[in-house]
Amino acid sequence: MSAALHSNQGRPHPDTWIKVLPEGLYVEPGGFYIDPVRPVARAVVTHGHSDHARPGNRTVLATSGTLAIMRQRMGEGVGGSLQALDYGETLRIGDVTVRMVPAGHVLGSAQVVMEHAGSRVVVSGDYKRRLDRTCAPFEPVPCDVFVTEATFGLPVFRHPPDLGEVQKLLHSMALFPERSHVVGVYALGKCQRLITLLRAAGYDRPIWLHGALEPLCRLYSSLGVELGELRPATVAAKEELKGALVLAPPAAVADRWARRLADPVVAVASGWMRVRQRARQRGVELPLVISDHADWDELCQTLEDVGAPEVWVTHGREEALVHYATGRGIRARALALIGFEDEDSEGMPEKAGEGEAS
Amino acid sequence: MNRFAALIDALVFMPSRNGKIRLLVEHFATAPDPERGWALAALTGALSFREAKPAAIRELAATRVDPDLLALSYDYVGDLAETVALIWPERPERSNSLPPSLDEVVEALRAAKRGQVIGLVEGWLDTLDSSGRFALLKLITGALRIGVSARLAKTALAEWGKAARPEVSVDDVEEVWHGLTAPYVELFAWLEGRAERPATGAGAGFRPMMLSHPLEEEDRAALDPAAYAAEWKWDGIRVQMVARGGERRLYSRTGDDVSGAFPDIVDHMSFDAVLDGELLVARDGVVAPFNDLQQRLNRKTVTAQMLRDGPAWVRLYDILFDGDEDLRGLSFVERRARLERWYEAVRPRRMDLSPLVPFDRWDELVALREGARENGIEGLMLKRRDSAYLAGRPKGPWFKWKRGALTLDTVMMYAQRGHGKRSSYYSDYTFGVWRGEELVPVGKAYSGFTDAELVELDRWVRNHTTRRYGPVREVEAGLVLEVAFDSVHPSNRHKSGLAMRFPRVHRIRWDKPAHEADRLETLAAMVAG
């Protein structure tokens, strides 16, 4: 990265043109919000999870993958006009040049790269660094300010290799062949990613789906993600589901819906499953540490990779990452955005309604 | 260590007893000697070596991790072993050194001198993955707490042994168990059909206890009073005292060795016999409420203050061995005579005989039982005069006839989901009674209702939820649960200042308005002693 990019000489600091307003993160010279929590005139959306993509904005700019997901989930309410900006394309909005770069979180997920008045700011949205066959991999972009998520911003969160977690599931299925295995997964992203992981591990039997997971699996398939044979679990007979693998939203796995299953082994695929006590409190018998968010090491690695002299930390455990970054000589602060929820409060078995923000 | 770690992980999350047995059976079948034996010893609390203190583990972690990040993480996770297991930085060169086997870990720890343990632990943490680190840290801080009792592990052993030894029961395993030491190579060889049953001989092992059935009214009508002896059922915990060949052990009903917590009994076991009795707290021969005994249970060691405040006592019921002589085949009447003779001759301190209760007709006992509200009596035991001392719970020779339960009309306040098969049902209820205009919680119950009633209770909870706190729902003060319980004691752990013993749902009073439920004063008046 050039020295000029780091020098502040004569350039307005990004905190003079990016502001935290009640509606969300506002980019003043472009007149748009990133992932607004309330309807606004111009929204730029990083990805399709419901705490980032909300209905009712007058105009929406997002990757075509994200727009397809929003249309699927929101139907008519998706917003006024939708405009696609795909990876690598740039667009001038007001005084800001905007570019979308893969974030590796879910299909269509993007970092928003903005240039204005000689500074470059990257808003990461949610991201991860490991292989995901359902989406393009994260690309680090050197910048002056990096706005990072910190869902798993504590060093206890280290996601083990995905393959090992999938093998844990397959081993349990071999050990309890007469029981159903029901895995709680978020409808968008985690569901399809787990399916591709299972297929890559050689599991080729049909996978049964809760009704809430079907539409997005169909969408992913139509966008070219191979998922193998999927069947609806909601209409299946109990007998058929013996020994079967069933995917359902986290809220359903330990609730009334799951009573249709044959003595189910309750699993949940989530980064939170790393902490045993928490998994156990939720009645999870088989925790699978599979996450679509960066773990602690990936967060730290990413700060290194983007080389930004300043980092703003959003939704998650900001304190630890701010402490870490400060210790590395990076100016860091917590950016208090409202409206972002993590898996912790959303979608776990206790929460009614469908879990999301994986 | 990896296999042991995987077992620990699986057991931590397994909600059902049968599932745990299944996991243990798989482990015994796949792990080699002596590893499986060390695992068994770890699970049954039979491993002893120099332990590491949690503070030392924390200090060790702080040498590798930023102390602020460690503190933030510990706040979040809440368990030190787990925090350190998760946060321990993995070194890239880890792949070059193999993680230690459980055998190596156990052997090194047994040989370690004071001051060497932390160094060993540090080296191992560097080669293990997070599950391995968790298992190691749980092992060396001496507290697995993963919901596997010694009895469950032995049940799994018997289950696994069925393949080669179909005749073996858990009581057989129990019987040989205490003559053996970790890693139990001869036990596994026997259960695999490769060797003879290990000798039990003179060891200070646990002998499976004889247990009773509750007496149903219908049963009693059919029983001949002349065929039974009666004695008080004391309100403590059943124990077996074994003093053989210079060794002394105190075992709980399930064969857990509780000697360490009761030196005040073990010190006085200077005899050669195996006895069955009730462990109590008694001051000058007067039995204290169960609550006092509770303070001394589930501890590995005991302080001088606890010994002073809650002196232990054993009230003797039966004699199984007198010296080498096995008395278990004798009738109850004969054993009782031997017990009395033995007691006269030995006069052990801190022990006395549980008296027989003479009676001719059932109605005499009915009256005695109803009147038995003083401390320490839970009801009556009926024992067939001609019955031998048999392992397990044979139906017919022994009955327990508990005094009538106390009951109270309470109001459901909170409901929590159950585990395993009940995980989709709100099946654990916190209930309260009125203090002035407010409800105060007085207990928690999760049994006493039928499956059909559970479905109705679950529906009621879902339809009357006012707030949610994680897995707990607060409900409207609208459902009266008539709760039965054995006794009630003062408690400083509960807001109401009272705690019930064995509360269970007696009846669901769909008909009764909540404001007509009982008041705290009513419960306070029922306090024992």
Interface residues (C-beta under 8 A of the other chain):
Chain A: L154 P155 V156 F157 R158 P160 L175 F176 A254 D255 R256 A258 R259 D263 V266 R274 V275 R276 Q277 A279 R280 Q281 R282 G283 V284 E285 L286 P287 R317 E319 A320 H323 Y324 G327 P349 E350
Chain B: D9 V12 F13 M14 P15 G19 R22 L23 E26 V65 D66 D68 L69 L72 S73 Y76 V77 G78 D79 E82 T83 L86 I87 E90 D129 S130 F134 R417 H419 K421 S423 S424 R468 G470 P471
